[in-house]
Amino acid sequence: MGNPQDMAGKLAERTGNNSPEKKETTIFDLIESRKNQFAQAAGNNMDVNKFLRIATFCIRTNPTLMKCSAPSLMSALMQSAQLGLEPGVLGHCYLVPFWSNKLKSFEATFIISYKGMIELARRSGNIQSIAARIVYENDEFQFEYGLEEKLTHKPCVNGERGQMKLVYMIAHFTGGGHYIEVMSKAEIDTVMMSSKSYDNNKKQATGPWKDHYEEMAKKTVIRRAWKYLPISVDDARVVEQEGTVKHEIAEDMSTVAWIDAEAYAVEEVPEHQDADNQQSGSATNNDNQADLFSQG
């Protein structure tokens, strides 16, 4: 039969008696390893376990997000956590992939949705109510500036409302007073076309501007009014930096410098780029990316 040592030796030859290969760190490993930091960032604004489940689902179900660099994904998630905003189509912000010409890789950032802006405004405690509405061609709408501003909007209910004409927002403050902002569709489209989510080569929107145009239009008019609303300084700083690419995480993400990544939204690697050179941010993170988050 042979002795156990011989049997072990033969088994080792068959299975390989070498040290096991080092398991590559995935983005999901990194997210789990930073669970405590996400919890501290979120505070009482949301349940961290739910946040991480939603974040993981968003990444797993978006093939392009799966290609993003780990540092940019982690930074986007930390910004989301610090604002207490859940990512996802039904949540308060979007995790959006961009292609970086400078880095030759996909990079992730976070973009706040209309619901996210409403949530932040209400959470301030200084705003009694806030909403944005769309005016269509067949609606009745009047707005006048003056010592007493006048706004009247009567939606068309007896037929087609027509094309979108403009968007407005109105916020009532708990201490009294209000603020109104109005933007035409042309102004909204100018903002859209200047965003990273607009593909200048194809002359079309991508990401949330493509899938949720009206919601983004309402978010845009609130965003323009943001500096006039009684929002906390900390929240205002982070909101100002939405859409940026960062490769670090910190207790205050507004203090982390963003990268001039020359990024624009695409769903696939541009044909003129070498796909083999792109960094993969999820299933096969390289050691350099993982090392950025191995401390702490």
C-alpha positions in Angstrom: 0.0 0.0 0.0 2.9 2.3 0.7 3.5 4.4 3.7 1.6 7.7 4.4 4.6 9.8 3.6 4.8 8.4 0.1 1.1 8.8 -0.4 1.3 12.4 0.8 4.2 13.0 -1.5 2.3 11.7 -4.5 -0.8 13.7 -3.6 1.4 16.8 -3.3 2.8 16.2 -6.8 -0.7 15.9 -8.2 -2.2 18.9 -6.4 0.9 21.1 -6.3 2.6 21.5 -2.9 3.2 25.1 -3.5 2.0 28.1 -1.5 -1.5 29.1 -2.5 -1.6 31.9 -5.0 -2.4 35.3 -3.5 -6.1 36.0 -3.9 -6.7 39.2 -5.8 -8.5 41.8 -3.9 -11.8 42.7 -5.4 -13.8 45.9 -5.0 -16.2 44.1 -2.8 -13.4 43.0 -0.5 -12.3 46.6 -0.2 -15.9 47.8 0.5 -16.3 45.3 3.2 -12.9 46.1 4.7 -14.0 49.8 5.0 -17.4 49.0 6.5 -16.6 50.8 9.8 -15.5 53.9 7.9 -18.6 53.9 5.9 -20.6 53.6 9.1 -18.8 56.6 10.7 -19.3 58.6 7.5 -23.0 57.8 7.3 -23.7 58.5 11.0 -27.4 58.4 11.8 -28.5 59.3 8.3 -28.8 55.7 7.1 -28.2 52.0 7.9 -24.7 51.1 6.7 -25.5 47.5 6.0 -28.4 48.5 3.7 -26.1 51.1 2.1 -23.4 48.5 1.4 -25.9 46.0 0.0 -27.3 48.6 -2.4 -23.8 49.8 -3.4 -22.7 46.2 -4.1 -25.9 45.6 -6.2 -25.3 48.8 -8.2 -21.7 47.8 -9.0 -22.5 44.1 -9.8 -25.4 45.0 -12.2 -23.5 47.6 -14.2 -20.8 46.1 -16.4 -19.0 49.4 -16.9 -18.9 50.2 -13.2 -17.3 46.8 -12.7 -14.4 48.1 -14.9 -13.9 51.3 -13.0 -10.7 51.8 -10.9 -11.1 50.8 -7.2 -9.9 54.1 -5.8 -12.5 56.1 -7.8 -15.3 53.7 -6.8 -14.4 53.8 -3.1 -14.2 57.6 -3.2 -17.6 57.9 -4.9 -19.1 55.6 -2.3 -17.5 57.5 0.6 -18.9 60.8 -0.8 -22.3 59.2 -1.0 -22.1 57.8 2.6 -21.0 61.2 4.0 -24.0 62.9 2.5 -26.2 60.0 3.7 -27.5 59.3 0.2 -28.3 55.9 -1.1 -27.0 55.1 -4.6 -29.1 53.5 -7.3 -31.8 54.4 -9.8 -34.4 54.5 -7.0 -32.0 56.1 -4.6 -30.6 59.6 -3.9 -27.6 59.5 -6.2 -26.0 57.7 -9.1 -22.7 55.9 -9.4 -21.6 56.9 -12.9 -18.7 55.5 -14.9 -16.5 57.7 -17.1 -13.7 57.0 -19.4 -10.5 58.9 -18.6 -8.4 59.8 -21.6 -5.6 60.9 -19.3 -5.6 57.7 -17.1 -6.6 55.4 -19.9 -9.1 53.8 -17.5 -12.7 53.8 -16.4 -13.3 56.1 -13.4 -16.4 56.3 -11.2 -18.0 59.4 -9.7 -21.2 60.1 -7.8 -23.9 62.4 -9.1 -26.8 63.5 -6.9 -30.3 62.9 -8.1 -33.4 65.2 -7.8 -34.6 63.1 -4.8 -31.1 63.5 -3.2 -31.2 67.3 -3.5 -34.6 67.3 -1.9 -33.5 65.0 0.9 -30.5 67.2 1.7 -32.6 70.4 1.7 -35.2 69.0 4.0 -32.6 67.5 6.3 -31.1 70.9 6.9 -34.1 71.8 9.2 -34.2 75.3 7.7 -36.5 74.4 4.8 -40.2 73.8 5.4 -40.9 72.6 1.8 -39.1 72.4 -1.5 -40.1 71.1 -4.9 -39.3 71.5 -8.6 -41.9 71.3 -11.3 -41.8 71.2 -15.1 -43.9 73.5 -17.2 -45.1 72.2 -20.6 -46.1 74.2 -23.7 -49.9 73.9 -23.1 -49.7 74.7 -19.4 -50.6 78.2 -18.1 -47.6 79.8 -16.4 -46.9 83.3 -15.2 -44.0 84.5 -13.1 -43.1 88.1 -12.1 -40.2 89.5 -10.1 -40.9 92.4 -7.8 -41.4 93.4 -4.2 -43.9 90.6 -4.1 -43.0 87.8 -6.5 -45.9 86.2 -8.3 -45.9 82.6 -9.7 -48.9 80.9 -11.2 -48.8 77.4 -12.8 -51.9 75.7 -14.1 -51.1 72.4 -15.8 -53.1 71.4 -18.9 -55.5 68.7 -17.8 -57.7 68.4 -20.9 -55.3 67.2 -23.5 -51.6 66.8 -24.4 -49.4 69.1 -22.3 -46.9 69.4 -25.2 -43.1 69.7 -25.0 -41.2 70.8 -21.9 -40.9 74.5 -21.8 -39.2 75.4 -18.5 -38.5 74.2 -15.0 -38.9 76.1 -11.7 -38.3 75.4 -8.1 -39.7 77.0 -5.0 -38.5 76.6 -1.4 -40.3 77.9 1.7 -38.1 78.5 4.8 -39.1 77.5 8.3 -38.2 81.1 9.5 -40.4 82.6 6.9 -39.8 83.7 3.3 -39.2 81.7 0.2 -36.9 81.5 -2.9 -37.9 80.8 -6.5 -35.7 79.9 -9.4 -36.8 79.5 -13.0 -34.8 78.0 -15.9 -35.8 77.6 -19.6 -35.3 74.3 -21.4 -32.5 75.9 -23.4 -30.7 76.7 -20.1 -31.2 73.2 -18.9 -29.8 71.7 -22.1 -26.8 74.0 -21.9 -26.0 72.5 -18.4 -26.5 69.0 -19.8 -24.2 69.5 -22.7 -21.5 70.9 -20.5 -21.6 67.9 -18.2 -19.4 64.8 -18.3 -22.5 62.8 -19.1 -22.8 64.4 -22.5 -21.0 62.6 -25.4 -19.8 65.4 -27.6 -18.7 63.0 -30.3 -22.2 61.5 -30.7 -24.0 64.7 -29.6 -26.2 62.8 -27.2 -26.6 62.4 -23.5 -25.5 59.3 -21.5 -26.1 58.1 -18.0 -28.7 59.8 -15.9 -29.2 62.6 -18.4 -30.2 60.0 -21.0 -32.3 57.8 -18.7 -33.8 60.4 -16.3 -33.8 63.7 -18.2 -36.8 65.3 -16.5 -35.5 64.3 -13.0 -32.1 65.8 -13.9 -33.8 69.0 -15.2 -35.5 69.4 -11.8 -32.3 68.7 -10.0 -30.5 71.3 -12.1 -32.8 74.1 -11.2 -32.4 73.2 -7.5 -28.7 73.0 -8.0 -28.6 76.6 -9.4 -30.6 77.8 -6.4 -28.4 75.9 -3.9 -26.2 78.8 -2.9 -29.2 80.8 -1.9 -30.7 78.1 0.4 -29.9 77.7 4.1 -27.9 74.5 3.7 -25.1 73.4 6.0 -21.7 74.4 5.0 -20.4 70.8 5.1 -23.2 69.5 2.8 -22.8 72.5 0.5 -19.0 71.8 0.0 -19.6 68.1 -0.8 -22.4 68.9 -3.2 -20.2 71.4 -5.0 -17.8 68.6 -5.8 -20.2 66.1 -7.2 -19.2 64.7 -10.5 -15.4 64.9 -9.7 -13.0 61.9 -9.8 -11.1 61.2 -6.6 -8.6 58.5 -5.7 -8.6 58.9 -1.9 -11.0 58.6 1.0 -11.0 60.8 4.1 -13.2 61.8 7.1 -14.2 64.8 5.1 -14.3 64.0 1.4 -14.6 67.7 0.5 -10.9 68.1 1.6 -9.7 65.5 -0.9 -8.4 66.9 -4.1 -10.0 65.7 -7.3 -8.1 64.5 -10.3 -8.1 66.2 -13.7 -9.0 62.9 -15.4 -10.2 64.4 -18.7 -13.2 62.1 -18.3 -16.3 61.8 -20.3 -19.3 59.4 -20.1 -19.2 56.3 -22.3 -20.6 52.8 -22.0 -17.7 51.0 -23.6 -14.0 51.6 -24.0 -13.5 54.0 -27.0 -12.4 52.2 -30.1 -9.2 54.2 -30.4 -8.1 53.2 -26.9 -6.3 50.0 -26.0 -8.7 48.0 -23.8 -5.9 45.9 -22.5 -4.4 48.9 -20.8 -7.5 49.8 -18.8 -7.6 49.3 -15.1 -10.3 46.9 -13.8 -11.9 48.1 -10.6 -13.8 45.1 -9.5 -13.1 41.5 -10.2 -9.4 41.9 -10.9 -8.1 44.9 -9.0 -4.3 45.2 -9.3 -2.2 45.4 -6.2 -1.5 49.1 -6.6 -5.2 50.0 -6.4 -5.7 47.7 -3.4 -2.7 49.1 -1.6 -4.3 52.6 -1.6 -6.9 51.3 0.8 -4.9 48.7 2.7 -4.1 51.0 5.6 -6.5 51.9 8.4 
